[in-house]
Amino acid sequence: MFAKVHFAVSIGLVVCLVLACAGCNPDSPDISTTEAAQKSVVSEEAAPKALPNGLTGAGKLVGSWIRTDSPYVIEIRHVADNGNLEVSYFNPNPINVGRAQTHRNGGKLEVYVQLDDVNYPGSSYTLTYDSANDSLVGVYFQAVAQETYEIAFRRMSVSRN
């Protein structure tokens, strides 16, 4: 009988040790730590993102912009946290965009769009957002002809979609 009791107590101690050690595992998440992390994620999502290079507010660039001297359109669909832009360009047919970015220069938002298509390799727009007039103004460099033109875009009231 002593052996059976001793065996049962030993099994009980082993079970208690296993359960106690399970909470000591550094890889298993602590409930209080997990709850704090979840609260942190929720509060980060609720707060507005501070974009790098002072790009807070760059979302106002999203939209369709038509050149004031021709039916050429730049359509900005998205501003990424790193300043990269999702852009389409129409002249009036689609022209491939090789690179599009935004950044701040002297407190103003600048947009750079480089075209990469037949008859346009290396041609680019360098534009500054004019908040007072809700327009993009700057220069167009036509790489094939090696000519630069002063241009402006105004926001279209309806997107091309």
C-alpha positions as CSV (number, residue, x, y, z in Angstrom):
1,M,0.0,0.0,0.0
2,F,2.9,2.4,0.8
3,A,4.2,1.9,-2.8
4,K,0.8,2.8,-4.3
5,V,0.6,6.0,-2.2
6,H,4.2,6.8,-2.9
7,F,3.6,6.3,-6.7
8,A,0.4,8.4,-6.6
9,V,2.2,11.2,-4.8
10,S,5.1,11.1,-7.2
11,I,2.7,11.3,-10.2
12,G,1.0,14.2,-8.5
13,L,4.3,16.0,-8.0
14,V,5.3,15.5,-11.6
15,V,2.0,16.8,-12.8
16,C,2.4,19.9,-10.5
17,L,5.9,20.5,-11.8
18,V,4.9,20.2,-15.4
19,L,2.0,22.6,-14.9
20,A,4.2,25.0,-13.0
21,C,7.0,24.9,-15.6
22,A,4.6,25.5,-18.4
23,G,4.2,29.1,-17.1
24,C,8.0,29.5,-16.9
25,N,8.5,28.9,-20.6
26,P,10.1,32.0,-22.0
27,D,8.6,31.3,-25.5
28,S,5.0,30.9,-24.2
29,P,3.2,34.3,-24.1
30,D,2.2,35.8,-20.8
31,I,-1.5,36.7,-20.8
32,S,-0.8,40.2,-19.4
33,T,1.9,40.8,-22.0
34,T,-0.4,39.6,-24.8
35,E,-3.2,41.9,-23.7
36,A,-0.8,44.8,-23.5
37,A,0.4,44.1,-27.0
38,Q,-3.1,43.9,-28.3
39,K,-4.0,47.3,-26.7
40,S,-0.8,48.8,-28.2
41,V,-1.8,47.6,-31.7
42,V,-5.3,49.0,-31.4
43,S,-4.0,52.4,-30.2
44,E,-1.4,52.5,-33.1
45,E,-4.2,51.8,-35.6
46,A,-6.4,54.6,-34.1
47,A,-3.6,57.2,-34.3
48,P,-2.9,58.9,-37.6
49,K,0.3,57.8,-39.2
50,A,3.2,60.1,-39.2
51,L,4.8,59.5,-42.6
52,P,8.5,59.8,-43.2
53,N,9.9,63.0,-44.7
54,G,7.0,65.0,-43.4
55,L,4.5,63.4,-45.8
56,T,1.6,63.7,-43.5
57,G,-1.2,65.2,-45.6
58,A,0.2,63.7,-48.9
59,G,-3.1,61.9,-49.3
60,K,-4.6,65.1,-50.8
61,L,-2.5,64.2,-53.9
62,V,-4.8,61.3,-54.6
63,G,-7.1,62.0,-57.6
64,S,-7.1,62.7,-61.3
65,W,-5.2,65.7,-62.5
66,I,-5.6,67.1,-66.1
67,R,-3.1,69.4,-67.7
68,T,-4.4,72.9,-68.3
69,D,-3.0,73.0,-71.9
70,S,-4.0,69.6,-73.2
71,P,-6.1,66.5,-72.3
72,Y,-3.1,64.7,-70.6
73,V,-4.0,63.1,-67.2
74,I,-2.0,62.0,-64.2
75,E,-4.0,59.7,-62.0
76,I,-2.6,59.3,-58.5
77,R,-4.3,56.3,-56.8
78,H,-2.2,55.8,-53.6
79,V,0.6,57.4,-51.6
80,A,2.7,54.8,-49.8
81,D,4.3,55.5,-46.4
82,N,7.8,55.7,-48.1
83,G,6.6,58.4,-50.6
84,N,6.1,56.0,-53.6
85,L,3.0,56.8,-55.6
86,E,0.7,54.5,-57.6
87,V,0.2,56.5,-60.7
88,S,-1.2,56.1,-64.2
89,Y,-0.5,58.6,-67.0
90,F,-2.7,59.2,-70.1
91,N,-1.8,61.1,-73.2
92,P,-4.7,60.5,-73.9
93,N,-3.9,56.7,-74.1
94,P,-2.0,55.0,-71.3
95,I,1.7,55.7,-71.1
96,N,3.9,53.4,-68.9
97,V,5.1,55.1,-65.7
98,G,8.6,54.0,-64.6
99,R,8.7,55.7,-61.3
100,A,6.6,58.1,-59.2
101,Q,7.4,59.6,-55.8
102,T,6.5,62.4,-53.5
103,H,8.5,64.2,-50.8
104,R,8.5,67.6,-49.1
105,N,10.8,70.4,-50.1
106,G,10.7,73.6,-48.1
107,G,7.4,72.5,-46.6
108,K,5.7,71.9,-50.0
109,L,4.7,68.6,-51.4
110,E,6.6,67.7,-54.6
111,V,5.7,65.0,-57.1
112,Y,8.0,63.4,-59.5
113,V,6.7,61.1,-62.3
114,Q,9.1,59.5,-64.8
115,L,7.6,58.0,-67.9
116,D,9.0,54.8,-69.4
117,D,7.4,54.1,-72.8
118,V,8.0,54.4,-76.6
119,N,8.8,58.0,-77.4
120,Y,8.9,58.9,-73.7
121,P,11.9,57.1,-72.2
122,G,13.2,59.4,-69.4
123,S,10.6,62.0,-69.9
124,S,9.4,63.3,-66.6
125,Y,7.2,65.7,-64.6
126,T,8.5,67.6,-61.6
127,L,5.5,69.2,-59.9
128,T,4.7,71.1,-56.7
129,Y,1.3,70.9,-55.0
130,D,-0.2,74.4,-54.8
131,S,-2.7,74.0,-51.9
132,A,-4.2,77.5,-52.3
133,N,-5.4,76.6,-55.9
134,D,-5.5,72.7,-55.5
135,S,-3.2,72.3,-58.5
136,L,0.1,70.8,-59.4
137,V,2.5,73.2,-61.1
138,G,6.0,72.6,-62.5
139,V,7.9,71.4,-65.5
140,Y,7.7,68.6,-68.0
141,F,10.9,67.4,-69.5
142,Q,10.5,65.8,-72.9
143,A,13.7,63.6,-73.0
144,V,13.6,62.7,-76.7
145,A,13.5,66.3,-77.8
146,Q,15.6,67.5,-74.8
147,E,13.0,70.2,-74.1
148,T,11.5,71.5,-70.9
149,Y,8.0,73.0,-70.6
150,E,6.3,74.9,-67.8
151,I,3.0,73.2,-67.1
152,A,0.1,73.0,-64.6
153,F,-2.5,70.4,-63.7
154,R,-5.8,71.0,-62.1
155,R,-7.8,68.4,-60.2
156,M,-10.6,66.7,-62.2
157,S,-13.9,66.6,-60.5
158,V,-14.5,62.9,-61.4
159,S,-11.9,60.1,-61.5
160,R,-11.3,58.3,-64.8
161,N,-12.5,55.0,-63.1
